[in-house]
Structures are given as C-alpha cells and as structure tokens.
Amino acid sequence: MNEPFFQDWLEYEPYGIQLNQKHEIFLSAMKQLTEWHITNCSEYKQVLKTLDVDTKKIEKLSDIPFLPVRLFKEFDLKSTSKENIFKTLTSSGTSGQQVSKIYLDRETALLQSKVLSRLIRELL
C-alpha cells in the first residue's frame, strides 16, 4: 500500500489504548484509507460519488458508507494493480452464489500477519 500511517499501528499497545483514543486513531485511519481507495479504485470512487460522499466532511465513522457485500461479488474492487495482487480472499459462495473477492498486495498481507501476531502475543 505504501502508506506509512498503518505502520504506526504496530507501535501501539493493542490493549493499552483508551477507548476515546482508539476512536480517534481509527477514524483518522479510515479517512486516509477512504482517500487511498478513492485515488486507486475507480469503481469505489464512483460508488462514493453516487452516494454524494464528501470525504472532507467526514467527522465520524458513520459518515463513511458501508459497502454492500454484493459489490464484492459483482465487481473486482481493488486498489492495487493486477500485477501486485499477492493473495485473493474469497467467501464460501454457499448455495451456488457468486463468491466475494478481496484482493491483497504483499505489503498488506504482511501487515495483517504482523498485527494478528502482535494481538495474539499480547493475549498470551
């Protein structure tokens, strides 16, 4: 993803942050992530445009719309180039339905592993 703001998350004590601080950190990251996806995924940009979302006016998490799961089944929503896709996560596609697809680049997959490892270590 080449965005340093998520690297900072590894410096936090996962269970040592006050709730209000968690909300501030998460909202800030979600704003940046929303901008990232708008810049790097034309389909996502179009969805937010259709919903009339102004990212400059995001003040709380509820200002960022949830995406219906169906979008991940019907469109290849990805914010990385096809060449950079390292892993594709899919839903089970029960009852013969189309599967949802989430595309990860190597850096994002590695960061997810690091965060999960850190969370587990803190619990033990």
MODELLER restraints for C-alpha pairs under 7 A, 6 or more apart:
rsr = mdl.restraints
at = mdl.atoms
rsr.add(forms.Gaussian(group=physical.xy_distance, feature=features.Distance(at['CA:1:A'], at['CA:107:A']), mean=6.36, stdev=0.5))
rsr.add(forms.Gaussian(group=physical.xy_distance, feature=features.Distance(at['CA:1:A'], at['CA:108:A']), mean=6.39, stdev=0.5))
rsr.add(forms.Gaussian(group=physical.xy_distance, feature=features.Distance(at['CA:10:A'], at['CA:115:A']), mean=6.70, stdev=0.5))
rsr.add(forms.Gaussian(group=physical.xy_distance, feature=features.Distance(at['CA:14:A'], at['CA:119:A']), mean=6.50, stdev=0.5))
rsr.add(forms.Gaussian(group=physical.xy_distance, feature=features.Distance(at['CA:27:A'], at['CA:60:A']), mean=6.76, stdev=0.5))
rsr.add(forms.Gaussian(group=physical.xy_distance, feature=features.Distance(at['CA:27:A'], at['CA:61:A']), mean=6.14, stdev=0.5))
rsr.add(forms.Gaussian(group=physical.xy_distance, feature=features.Distance(at['CA:37:A'], at['CA:44:A']), mean=6.61, stdev=0.5))
rsr.add(forms.Gaussian(group=physical.xy_distance, feature=features.Distance(at['CA:37:A'], at['CA:79:A']), mean=5.78, stdev=0.5))
rsr.add(forms.Gaussian(group=physical.xy_distance, feature=features.Distance(at['CA:38:A'], at['CA:44:A']), mean=5.90, stdev=0.5))
rsr.add(forms.Gaussian(group=physical.xy_distance, feature=features.Distance(at['CA:38:A'], at['CA:45:A']), mean=4.51, stdev=0.5))
rsr.add(forms.Gaussian(group=physical.xy_distance, feature=features.Distance(at['CA:40:A'], at['CA:79:A']), mean=4.73, stdev=0.5))
rsr.add(forms.Gaussian(group=physical.xy_distance, feature=features.Distance(at['CA:40:A'], at['CA:80:A']), mean=6.82, stdev=0.5))
rsr.add(forms.Gaussian(group=physical.xy_distance, feature=features.Distance(at['CA:41:A'], at['CA:77:A']), mean=6.80, stdev=0.5))
rsr.add(forms.Gaussian(group=physical.xy_distance, feature=features.Distance(at['CA:41:A'], at['CA:78:A']), mean=5.98, stdev=0.5))
rsr.add(forms.Gaussian(group=physical.xy_distance, feature=features.Distance(at['CA:41:A'], at['CA:79:A']), mean=4.82, stdev=0.5))
rsr.add(forms.Gaussian(group=physical.xy_distance, feature=features.Distance(at['CA:43:A'], at['CA:77:A']), mean=6.61, stdev=0.5))
rsr.add(forms.Gaussian(group=physical.xy_distance, feature=features.Distance(at['CA:58:A'], at['CA:64:A']), mean=6.95, stdev=0.5))
rsr.add(forms.Gaussian(group=physical.xy_distance, feature=features.Distance(at['CA:72:A'], at['CA:100:A']), mean=4.83, stdev=0.5))
rsr.add(forms.Gaussian(group=physical.xy_distance, feature=features.Distance(at['CA:72:A'], at['CA:101:A']), mean=5.66, stdev=0.5))
rsr.add(forms.Gaussian(group=physical.xy_distance, feature=features.Distance(at['CA:73:A'], at['CA:98:A']), mean=5.97, stdev=0.5))
rsr.add(forms.Gaussian(group=physical.xy_distance, feature=features.Distance(at['CA:73:A'], at['CA:99:A']), mean=5.51, stdev=0.5))
rsr.add(forms.Gaussian(group=physical.xy_distance, feature=features.Distance(at['CA:73:A'], at['CA:100:A']), mean=4.19, stdev=0.5))
rsr.add(forms.Gaussian(group=physical.xy_distance, feature=features.Distance(at['CA:73:A'], at['CA:101:A']), mean=6.41, stdev=0.5))
rsr.add(forms.Gaussian(group=physical.xy_distance, feature=features.Distance(at['CA:78:A'], at['CA:103:A']), mean=6.04, stdev=0.5))
rsr.add(forms.Gaussian(group=physical.xy_distance, feature=features.Distance(at['CA:80:A'], at['CA:105:A']), mean=6.93, stdev=0.5))
rsr.add(forms.Gaussian(group=physical.xy_distance, feature=features.Distance(at['CA:84:A'], at['CA:105:A']), mean=5.49, stdev=0.5))
rsr.add(forms.Gaussian(group=physical.xy_distance, feature=features.Distance(at['CA:85:A'], at['CA:103:A']), mean=6.28, stdev=0.5))
rsr.add(forms.Gaussian(group=physical.xy_distance, feature=features.Distance(at['CA:85:A'], at['CA:104:A']), mean=5.67, stdev=0.5))
rsr.add(forms.Gaussian(group=physical.xy_distance, feature=features.Distance(at['CA:85:A'], at['CA:105:A']), mean=4.66, stdev=0.5))
rsr.add(forms.Gaussian(group=physical.xy_distance, feature=features.Distance(at['CA:86:A'], at['CA:104:A']), mean=5.80, stdev=0.5))
rsr.add(forms.Gaussian(group=physical.xy_distance, feature=features.Distance(at['CA:86:A'], at['CA:105:A']), mean=4.77, stdev=0.5))
rsr.add(forms.Gaussian(group=physical.xy_distance, feature=features.Distance(at['CA:86:A'], at['CA:106:A']), mean=5.13, stdev=0.5))
rsr.add(forms.Gaussian(group=physical.xy_distance, feature=features.Distance(at['CA:87:A'], at['CA:103:A']), mean=6.11, stdev=0.5))
rsr.add(forms.Gaussian(group=physical.xy_distance, feature=features.Distance(at['CA:87:A'], at['CA:104:A']), mean=5.22, stdev=0.5))
rsr.add(forms.Gaussian(group=physical.xy_distance, feature=features.Distance(at['CA:87:A'], at['CA:105:A']), mean=6.66, stdev=0.5))
rsr.add(forms.Gaussian(group=physical.xy_distance, feature=features.Distance(at['CA:88:A'], at['CA:101:A']), mean=6.43, stdev=0.5))
rsr.add(forms.Gaussian(group=physical.xy_distance, feature=features.Distance(at['CA:88:A'], at['CA:102:A']), mean=5.62, stdev=0.5))
rsr.add(forms.Gaussian(group=physical.xy_distance, feature=features.Distance(at['CA:88:A'], at['CA:103:A']), mean=4.61, stdev=0.5))
rsr.add(forms.Gaussian(group=physical.xy_distance, feature=features.Distance(at['CA:88:A'], at['CA:104:A']), mean=6.15, stdev=0.5))
rsr.add(forms.Gaussian(group=physical.xy_distance, feature=features.Distance(at['CA:89:A'], at['CA:101:A']), mean=5.68, stdev=0.5))
rsr.add(forms.Gaussian(group=physical.xy_distance, feature=features.Distance(at['CA:89:A'], at['CA:102:A']), mean=5.02, stdev=0.5))
rsr.add(forms.Gaussian(group=physical.xy_distance, feature=features.Distance(at['CA:89:A'], at['CA:103:A']), mean=6.40, stdev=0.5))
rsr.add(forms.Gaussian(group=physical.xy_distance, feature=features.Distance(at['CA:90:A'], at['CA:99:A']), mean=6.03, stdev=0.5))
rsr.add(forms.Gaussian(group=physical.xy_distance, feature=features.Distance(at['CA:90:A'], at['CA:100:A']), mean=5.36, stdev=0.5))
rsr.add(forms.Gaussian(group=physical.xy_distance, feature=features.Distance(at['CA:90:A'], at['CA:101:A']), mean=4.69, stdev=0.5))
rsr.add(forms.Gaussian(group=physical.xy_distance, feature=features.Distance(at['CA:90:A'], at['CA:102:A']), mean=6.43, stdev=0.5))
rsr.add(forms.Gaussian(group=physical.xy_distance, feature=features.Distance(at['CA:91:A'], at['CA:99:A']), mean=5.23, stdev=0.5))
rsr.add(forms.Gaussian(group=physical.xy_distance, feature=features.Distance(at['CA:91:A'], at['CA:100:A']), mean=5.20, stdev=0.5))
rsr.add(forms.Gaussian(group=physical.xy_distance, feature=features.Distance(at['CA:91:A'], at['CA:101:A']), mean=6.92, stdev=0.5))
rsr.add(forms.Gaussian(group=physical.xy_distance, feature=features.Distance(at['CA:92:A'], at['CA:99:A']), mean=6.38, stdev=0.5))
rsr.add(forms.Gaussian(group=physical.xy_distance, feature=features.Distance(at['CA:93:A'], at['CA:99:A']), mean=4.49, stdev=0.5))
